């Protein structure tokens, strides 16, 4: 008798995407080690470090851009995961596990914090980009 697939918790996945999404842990939790998008998240780290080493005088925002974009994409993924209806989530990720998902208030708190983090990240990215591009970094 084959084992039932492991039940994947939507709240945990949303939390992982919010907190550790820039390194792709939520992707590996859902799809395992063969997920290409999870590896792209991890690839952003050495790519950013390589750009920083190759261009030490360049603004950190531009050399760390792969990691910054990976974090912003992870915030968007966390919102998509968290806002997926439980029935659709179970059909996609928990078919055959024998359990059903039930979202609680903690998921709403995680989503609100994710929106806040994502908005702050986008605003900071735009503000620093405009500062660097239009004033040469005069404000920081």
C-alpha positions in Angstrom: 0.0 0.0 0.0 1.6 3.3 -1.1 2.0 6.1 1.4 -0.3 9.1 1.2 1.3 12.3 0.0 2.4 14.6 2.8 -0.2 17.4 3.6 1.2 20.8 2.7 0.1 23.6 5.0 -1.0 26.8 3.3 -0.3 29.0 6.3 3.2 27.6 6.7 3.9 28.0 3.0 2.8 31.6 3.1 5.0 32.3 6.1 8.0 30.7 4.4 7.4 32.7 1.3 7.2 35.9 3.4 10.2 35.3 5.6 12.6 33.1 3.6 11.1 33.6 0.1 14.2 35.3 -1.3 16.1 32.0 -1.0 13.1 29.9 -2.2 12.4 27.7 0.8 8.7 27.9 0.1 9.2 26.5 -3.4 11.2 23.6 -2.0 8.6 22.9 0.6 5.9 22.7 -2.0 7.7 21.0 -4.9 10.9 19.5 -3.6 14.5 19.9 -4.8 13.7 19.7 -8.5 11.8 23.0 -8.6 13.6 25.3 -11.1 12.1 28.5 -9.7 13.3 27.6 -6.2 16.8 27.3 -7.6 16.5 30.7 -9.4 15.8 32.2 -6.0 18.9 30.7 -4.6 20.9 31.7 -7.7 20.2 35.3 -6.9 22.5 35.2 -3.9 25.8 34.3 -5.6 24.8 36.4 -8.6 24.4 39.5 -6.3 27.6 38.7 -4.4 29.4 38.3 -7.7 28.2 41.6 -8.9 29.2 43.3 -5.6 32.7 41.8 -5.9 33.0 42.7 -9.6 31.8 46.3 -9.1 32.6 47.4 -5.5 32.2 51.1 -6.3 28.7 50.6 -7.8 25.7 51.4 -5.7 24.6 48.4 -3.6 21.1 48.7 -4.9 22.2 47.9 -8.5 24.6 45.1 -7.5 22.1 43.5 -5.2 19.2 43.8 -7.6 18.8 40.1 -8.3 18.4 39.5 -4.5 16.1 42.5 -4.1 13.9 41.3 -7.0 13.9 37.8 -5.6 12.5 39.1 -2.3 9.8 41.2 -4.0 8.8 38.2 -6.1 8.6 36.1 -3.0 6.2 38.7 -1.4 4.0 38.5 -4.5 4.1 34.6 -4.3 3.2 34.8 -0.6 0.1 36.8 -1.4 -0.9 34.5 -4.2 -0.4 31.4 -2.0 -2.2 32.9 1.0 -5.2 34.2 -1.0 -5.8 30.9 -2.8 -9.1 29.3 -1.6 -8.6 26.3 0.6 -10.5 24.0 -1.8 -8.3 25.0 -4.7 -5.1 24.7 -2.6 -6.1 21.2 -1.5 -6.9 20.2 -5.1 -3.5 21.3 -6.3 -1.2 20.4 -3.4 -3.0 18.0 -1.1 -4.8 15.7 -3.5 -4.7 12.2 -1.9 -3.3 13.4 1.5 -6.6 12.7 3.2 -6.7 16.0 5.0 -8.3 19.3 4.2 -6.9 22.8 4.7 -8.6 25.3 7.0 -7.2 28.8 7.1 -7.2 30.7 10.4 -6.7 34.3 11.5 -2.9 33.9 11.6 -2.9 33.6 7.8 -4.7 37.0 7.6 -2.0 38.5 9.9 0.8 37.1 7.7 -0.9 38.5 4.6 -1.2 41.9 6.1 2.5 41.9 7.1 3.4 40.6 3.7 1.6 43.5 2.0 3.3 45.9 4.3 6.8 44.5 3.7 6.2 44.3 -0.1 4.9 47.9 -0.2 7.9 49.2 1.8 10.3 47.3 -0.4 8.8 48.7 -3.6 8.7 52.2 -2.3 12.3 52.0 -1.0 13.4 50.5 -4.4 11.8 53.3 -6.3 13.0 56.0 -4.0 16.6 54.9 -4.0 16.5 54.2 -7.8 15.3 57.7 -8.5 17.8 59.2 -6.0 20.7 57.3 -7.8 19.5 58.0 -11.3 18.5 61.7 -11.0 20.7 63.1 -8.3 23.7 60.7 -8.4 23.0 59.5 -4.9 23.1 62.9 -3.3 20.6 61.9 -0.6 22.4 58.8 0.7 
